[in-house]
């Protein structure tokens, strides 16, 4: 069994990596171990950042928090909630996918996986909320980027580079995050009995309006049982549009949605039901306790309809998020998963595997993108940050 090292500070992280750099020994970087994304790493030792935990600074009036990487997401969200604030990128809790229960893990893992929930298309992805960071690269050198305010940069914005790098570039030792005020009020406008083509048109009309939709999802009738609310029908498709803000504004915008879609079957989820509805979506709770592959299909919305038509007879479950730009899929066949990879390669898309069995995790690729230049750039970044390739080697695909 691989030995695990628990550093207490950044200097110990640096010394540990420098030692393994000199010996050319591979290292697995981990936190709580709550996110089983990527290949099983063949390493000499595991570097756990779990003990580098705590909130260093929090200035609610500046909309800014500085934390250590091992700080639990739960602690951060509870701290922010006391000041009526939250993380606008709405990070997913992947615990339901792997253990059937909540386990959001550490903020370092969230950043490394660039986890962004339903509000991503309105508020931006996680990488847009990272103001700065400290880290140790693959040769043991300490690096720093950004600060505590949003500003323009020249060249690479390293905060965006390390977000979604899955620990292959550096070991994060400190993170500065932008936070957002909690919405005063929210409701969800629901349309039922739509096919996916109609749903994509509804998304377009709603988002092209001035109604400031902050969440847009669609469940086909075959997957509506995903949702637990009694007021949500399980025998028909469900499309949800979330509206947030001051209560009078939300009420008025809901009225406008009713006028826009007066010919549809509509209902409204109140503030309590809205919270549950979007939590279940954000955390993939309907895919818990299943022995299936789960993947994220990212396509231009104009190609998403083609994707669903192409796989119409394939045995898989899905729901659309981010106004139709994302399909979260659950499927039993690796052959079908491979066909989805091929489709994404041909149609300007991306595929990320979130859950897979251990056999798959020994050698298969977890990340597929249609832009060959990005793969070349990823390898160059890997060589720059980690010249001997010792940090989480081959984590998402061969060579990175």
C-alpha positions as CSV (number, residue, x, y, z in Angstrom):
1,X,0.0,0.0,0.0
2,X,1.3,3.5,-0.9
3,X,2.5,5.5,2.0
4,X,0.8,8.8,2.6
5,X,2.6,12.0,3.7
6,X,0.7,14.8,5.5
7,X,2.6,18.1,5.4
8,X,1.8,20.8,7.9
9,X,2.8,23.8,5.9
10,X,4.0,25.0,2.4
11,X,7.7,24.5,3.2
12,X,7.1,20.8,4.0
13,X,5.2,20.4,0.7
14,X,8.1,22.0,-1.1
15,X,10.7,19.8,0.6
16,X,8.7,16.6,-0.1
17,X,8.2,17.4,-3.8
18,X,11.9,18.5,-4.2
19,X,13.0,15.2,-2.7
20,X,10.9,13.2,-5.1
21,X,11.9,15.4,-8.0
22,X,15.6,14.5,-7.4
23,X,14.7,10.8,-7.2
24,X,12.4,11.1,-10.2
25,X,9.6,9.3,-8.2
26,X,5.9,9.8,-9.1
27,X,3.6,11.3,-6.5
28,X,-0.1,11.2,-6.2
29,X,-1.6,14.5,-4.9
30,X,-4.8,14.0,-2.9
31,X,-7.1,15.8,-0.4
32,X,-10.0,14.0,1.2
33,X,-10.1,11.4,-1.6
34,X,-13.7,12.3,-2.3
35,X,-13.4,12.8,-6.1
36,X,-12.5,9.6,-7.9
37,X,-12.0,11.3,-11.2
38,X,-9.1,10.1,-13.4
39,X,-6.8,7.1,-13.6
40,X,-5.5,5.2,-10.5
41,X,-2.1,6.7,-10.0
42,X,0.9,4.4,-9.9
43,X,3.0,6.3,-7.4
44,X,5.7,5.8,-4.8
45,X,4.0,8.0,-2.2
46,X,0.8,10.0,-1.8
47,X,1.0,13.7,-0.8
48,X,-2.2,14.5,1.1
49,X,-3.0,18.2,1.6
50,X,-5.8,17.3,4.0
51,X,-4.0,18.8,7.1
52,X,-3.4,22.1,5.3
53,X,-6.8,23.3,6.5
54,X,-8.3,26.5,7.7
55,X,-9.7,29.9,6.6
56,X,-6.8,32.4,6.6
57,X,-8.8,35.6,5.9
58,X,-12.4,36.5,5.2
59,X,-13.5,40.0,4.4
60,X,-17.3,39.9,3.6
61,X,-17.3,43.6,2.6
62,X,-14.6,42.9,0.1
63,X,-16.3,39.7,-1.3
64,X,-13.1,37.8,-0.7
65,X,-11.9,34.7,1.2
66,X,-8.5,33.2,1.5
67,X,-8.3,29.5,2.5
68,X,-5.9,26.6,2.7
69,X,-6.5,23.7,0.2
70,X,-7.5,21.1,2.8
71,X,-10.3,23.3,4.1
72,X,-13.6,21.5,3.7
73,X,-16.1,23.0,1.3
74,X,-18.7,22.5,3.9
75,X,-16.8,24.8,6.4
76,X,-16.4,27.5,3.8
77,X,-20.0,27.4,2.7
78,X,-21.3,27.5,6.3
79,X,-18.9,30.5,7.1
80,X,-20.1,32.4,4.0
81,X,-23.8,31.7,4.8
82,X,-23.5,33.5,8.1
83,X,-22.8,36.6,6.2
84,X,-25.4,35.9,3.5
85,X,-22.8,35.0,1.0
86,X,-22.0,32.0,-1.2
87,X,-19.7,30.7,-3.9
88,X,-21.3,31.9,-7.1
89,X,-20.0,29.0,-9.2
90,X,-22.1,26.6,-7.0
91,X,-19.6,23.7,-6.8
92,X,-20.9,20.2,-7.2
93,X,-20.8,17.6,-4.4
94,X,-19.6,14.4,-6.1
95,X,-20.0,12.3,-2.9
96,X,-23.4,11.1,-4.2
97,X,-21.8,9.6,-7.3
98,X,-19.2,7.5,-5.3
99,X,-20.8,6.8,-1.9
100,X,-24.5,7.6,-2.3
101,X,-24.3,10.5,0.3
102,X,-23.0,14.0,0.6
103,X,-19.2,14.4,0.7
104,X,-18.0,17.6,-0.9
105,X,-14.4,17.2,0.2
106,X,-11.9,20.0,0.2
107,X,-11.7,23.3,-1.6
108,X,-8.4,22.2,-3.1
109,X,-10.1,19.3,-4.8
110,X,-12.9,21.5,-6.0
111,X,-10.5,23.9,-7.6
112,X,-8.4,21.1,-9.1
113,X,-11.4,19.6,-10.8
114,X,-12.9,23.0,-11.7
115,X,-16.3,22.0,-10.4
116,X,-19.1,24.4,-11.4
117,X,-22.8,23.9,-10.8
118,X,-26.0,25.2,-12.4
119,X,-25.2,28.9,-12.1
120,X,-22.1,28.5,-14.2
121,X,-23.5,30.0,-17.4
122,X,-24.6,33.2,-15.5
123,X,-21.9,33.6,-12.9
124,X,-19.0,32.0,-14.6
125,X,-17.0,28.9,-14.0
126,X,-14.9,28.3,-10.9
127,X,-11.8,29.4,-12.7
128,X,-13.4,32.9,-13.0
129,X,-13.8,33.1,-9.2
130,X,-10.1,32.2,-8.3
131,X,-8.4,35.5,-7.6
132,X,-5.0,34.1,-6.8
133,X,-3.2,31.1,-5.3
134,X,0.1,29.8,-3.9
135,X,1.4,26.4,-4.9
136,X,4.5,24.2,-5.3
137,X,5.4,23.0,-8.8
138,X,6.9,19.7,-9.8
139,X,10.5,20.6,-9.0
140,X,9.6,21.8,-5.5
141,X,9.6,25.5,-6.3
142,X,7.1,27.8,-4.6
143,X,4.9,29.8,-7.0
144,X,2.4,32.5,-6.5
145,X,-0.2,34.1,-8.9
146,X,-2.8,36.8,-8.6
147,X,-4.0,38.5,-5.4
148,X,-7.2,39.5,-3.7
149,X,-8.9,41.6,-6.3
150,X,-10.1,41.0,-9.9
151,X,-7.7,42.6,-12.4
152,X,-6.5,42.3,-15.9
153,X,-3.3,40.3,-16.5
154,X,-0.8,40.0,-19.3
155,X,0.1,36.5,-20.5
156,X,-1.3,33.4,-18.9
157,X,-3.7,33.8,-16.0
158,X,-2.3,31.0,-13.9
159,X,-5.4,30.9,-11.7
160,X,-7.3,29.7,-14.8
161,X,-4.5,27.3,-15.8
162,X,-4.5,25.4,-12.4
163,X,-8.3,25.3,-12.2
164,X,-9.2,22.0,-13.7
165,X,-5.6,20.7,-13.9
166,X,-6.4,17.7,-11.6
167,X,-3.2,18.1,-9.6
168,X,-1.0,17.4,-12.6
169,X,0.7,20.8,-12.6
170,X,1.3,21.7,-8.9
171,X,0.2,21.2,-5.3
172,X,-2.0,24.1,-4.3
173,X,-1.1,25.5,-0.9
174,X,-3.4,28.6,-0.7
175,X,-6.4,29.8,-2.6
176,X,-8.0,33.3,-2.9
177,X,-11.7,33.2,-3.9
178,X,-14.2,35.7,-4.9
179,X,-17.6,35.3,-3.1
180,X,-21.0,36.5,-4.0
181,X,-24.1,37.8,-2.0
182,X,-26.8,35.2,-1.5
183,X,-29.9,35.9,-3.6
184,X,-32.6,37.5,-1.5
185,X,-35.3,35.4,-3.1
186,X,-35.7,32.7,-5.8
187,X,-38.3,30.7,-7.6
188,X,-38.2,28.1,-10.4
189,X,-40.4,28.4,-13.5
190,X,-41.3,24.8,-14.6
191,X,-42.5,23.7,-18.0
192,X,-43.6,20.1,-18.5
193,X,-44.3,17.8,-21.4
194,X,-41.6,19.1,-23.8
195,X,-39.2,17.1,-26.0
196,X,-35.5,18.0,-26.0
197,X,-35.8,20.0,-29.3
198,X,-38.6,22.2,-27.8
199,X,-36.5,22.5,-24.6
200,X,-33.5,23.9,-26.4
201,X,-35.8,26.5,-28.1
202,X,-37.2,27.5,-24.7
203,X,-33.7,27.9,-23.4
204,X,-32.8,30.2,-26.3
205,X,-35.9,32.4,-25.9
206,X,-35.5,32.7,-22.1
207,X,-31.8,33.5,-22.2
208,X,-32.1,35.9,-25.1
209,X,-34.6,37.9,-23.0
210,X,-33.7,40.4,-20.2
211,X,-35.0,38.1,-17.4
212,X,-31.6,37.2,-16.0
213,X,-32.2,33.4,-15.8
214,X,-29.6,31.9,-13.3
215,X,-30.4,28.2,-13.9
216,X,-31.7,26.3,-16.9
217,X,-32.1,22.5,-16.9
218,X,-34.1,19.8,-18.7
219,X,-35.1,16.3,-17.7
220,X,-36.7,13.9,-20.3
221,X,-39.6,11.9,-19.0
222,X,-37.4,8.8,-18.7
223,X,-35.3,10.5,-16.1
224,X,-37.8,12.7,-14.3
225,X,-37.8,10.2,-11.3
226,X,-34.4,11.7,-10.6
227,X,-36.3,14.5,-8.7
228,X,-37.9,13.9,-5.3
229,X,-40.2,16.9,-4.9
230,X,-43.9,16.0,-4.7
231,X,-44.9,19.0,-6.8
232,X,-42.7,17.9,-9.7
233,X,-44.5,15.3,-11.9
234,X,-42.5,12.1,-12.6
235,X,-44.5,10.9,-15.7
236,X,-43.5,13.8,-18.0
237,X,-40.4,15.8,-19.0
238,X,-39.4,18.8,-16.8
239,X,-37.7,22.0,-17.8
240,X,-36.7,24.4,-15.0
241,X,-35.7,28.1,-15.2
242,X,-34.4,29.6,-12.0
243,X,-35.1,33.3,-11.3
244,X,-33.2,35.0,-8.4
245,X,-33.0,38.5,-6.9
246,X,-35.2,40.8,-4.8
247,X,-38.6,39.3,-4.3
248,X,-40.6,42.0,-6.3
249,X,-38.2,41.5,-9.2
250,X,-38.5,37.7,-9.1
251,X,-42.3,37.9,-9.0
252,X,-42.4,40.3,-12.0
253,X,-40.0,38.2,-14.1
254,X,-42.0,35.0,-13.3
255,X,-45.1,36.9,-14.6
256,X,-43.2,37.7,-17.8
257,X,-42.2,34.1,-18.3
258,X,-45.8,33.1,-17.9
259,X,-46.7,35.4,-20.7
260,X,-43.9,34.2,-22.9
261,X,-44.8,30.6,-22.5
262,X,-48.6,30.9,-22.0
263,X,-49.1,28.0,-24.5
264,X,-47.1,25.6,-22.3
265,X,-47.9,23.5,-19.3
266,X,-46.4,25.5,-16.5
267,X,-46.0,25.5,-12.7
268,X,-43.9,27.4,-10.1
269,X,-41.6,26.0,-7.4
270,X,-41.5,28.2,-4.4
271,X,-38.3,29.3,-2.6
272,X,-38.1,26.2,-0.4
273,X,-38.7,23.7,-3.3
274,X,-36.3,25.7,-5.6
275,X,-33.5,25.1,-3.1
276,X,-34.1,21.3,-3.1
277,X,-34.6,21.1,-6.8
278,X,-31.3,22.7,-7.7
279,X,-29.4,20.9,-5.0
280,X,-30.4,17.6,-6.4
281,X,-29.4,18.7,-9.9
282,X,-26.0,20.2,-8.7
283,X,-25.1,17.0,-6.8
284,X,-26.3,14.4,-9.3
285,X,-28.3,12.8,-6.5
286,X,-30.4,10.8,-9.0
287,X,-27.2,9.0,-10.1
288,X,-26.3,7.8,-6.6
289,X,-26.2,4.1,-5.8
290,X,-25.8,3.1,-9.4
291,X,-23.0,1.0,-11.0
292,X,-22.8,3.1,-14.2
293,X,-20.4,5.4,-16.0
294,X,-21.2,9.0,-15.5
295,X,-19.8,11.6,-17.9
296,X,-20.2,15.3,-18.8
297,X,-20.8,16.0,-22.5
298,X,-20.1,19.6,-23.4
299,X,-21.2,20.8,-26.8
300,X,-22.3,24.0,-28.5
301,X,-26.0,24.1,-27.9
302,X,-26.5,24.0,-31.7
303,X,-24.9,20.5,-31.6
304,X,-26.6,19.2,-28.5
305,X,-29.8,18.4,-30.4
306,X,-27.8,16.4,-32.9
307,X,-26.1,14.5,-30.1
308,X,-29.5,13.5,-28.5
309,X,-30.9,12.5,-31.9
310,X,-27.8,10.4,-32.7
311,X,-28.0,8.5,-29.4
312,X,-31.8,8.3,-29.4
313,X,-31.8,4.5,-29.3
314,X,-28.9,4.2,-26.9
315,X,-29.6,2.9,-23.4
316,X,-28.6,5.8,-21.2
317,X,-30.0,8.4,-18.9
318,X,-29.3,12.1,-19.2
319,X,-30.3,15.6,-18.2
320,X,-29.4,18.9,-19.7
321,X,-27.9,21.8,-17.7
322,X,-26.4,25.2,-18.4
323,X,-29.2,26.0,-20.8
324,X,-28.5,23.0,-23.0
325,X,-24.7,23.3,-23.3
326,X,-24.1,20.3,-21.0
327,X,-25.6,16.8,-20.9
328,X,-24.9,14.8,-17.7
329,X,-25.1,11.2,-18.8
330,X,-25.3,7.9,-17.0
331,X,-24.7,4.7,-19.0
332,X,-23.8,1.1,-18.5
333,X,-21.8,0.4,-21.7
334,X,-18.2,1.4,-22.3
335,X,-18.8,0.9,-26.0
336,X,-21.5,3.6,-25.9
337,X,-19.2,5.9,-23.9
338,X,-16.6,5.4,-26.7
339,X,-19.1,6.3,-29.3
340,X,-19.9,9.5,-27.4
341,X,-16.2,10.3,-27.4
342,X,-16.1,10.0,-31.2
343,X,-19.2,12.2,-31.5
344,X,-17.6,14.9,-29.4
345,X,-14.4,14.8,-31.4
346,X,-16.3,15.3,-34.6
347,X,-18.7,18.0,-33.3
348,X,-16.5,20.5,-31.4
349,X,-17.2,18.9,-28.0
350,X,-15.7,17.8,-24.8
351,X,-16.3,14.6,-22.7
352,X,-15.2,14.2,-19.1
353,X,-15.7,11.0,-17.2
354,X,-16.8,11.6,-13.6
355,X,-17.4,8.0,-12.5
356,X,-16.0,4.7,-13.8
357,X,-15.0,1.3,-12.5
358,X,-11.5,0.4,-11.4
359,X,-10.7,-1.5,-14.6
360,X,-11.5,1.6,-16.6
361,X,-9.5,3.7,-14.2
362,X,-6.3,1.7,-14.8
363,X,-5.7,2.8,-18.4
364,X,-8.6,4.6,-20.1
365,X,-8.7,8.3,-20.8
366,X,-11.0,10.5,-18.6
367,X,-10.8,13.6,-20.7
368,X,-11.6,14.0,-24.4
369,X,-11.6,17.2,-26.4
370,X,-12.0,18.0,-30.0
371,X,-9.3,20.7,-30.1
372,X,-6.0,19.0,-30.7
373,X,-4.2,22.3,-29.9
374,X,-5.4,22.2,-26.3
375,X,-3.8,18.8,-25.8
376,X,-0.5,20.1,-27.2
377,X,-0.8,23.1,-24.9
378,X,-1.6,20.9,-21.9
379,X,1.6,18.9,-22.5
380,X,3.7,22.0,-22.8
381,X,2.2,23.4,-19.6
382,X,2.9,20.0,-17.9
383,X,6.5,20.2,-19.0
384,X,6.8,23.8,-17.7
385,X,5.2,23.2,-14.3
386,X,6.4,19.6,-13.8
387,X,9.5,18.9,-16.0
388,X,9.9,15.3,-14.9
389,X,6.2,14.5,-14.9
390,X,6.0,13.3,-11.3
391,X,2.8,15.0,-10.2
392,X,-0.3,12.8,-10.8
393,X,1.2,11.4,-14.0
394,X,-1.2,10.4,-16.7
395,X,-4.1,11.4,-14.5
396,X,-6.6,12.3,-17.2
397,X,-4.9,11.0,-20.3
398,X,-1.5,9.7,-21.3
399,X,1.3,12.2,-21.1
400,X,-0.4,14.7,-18.8
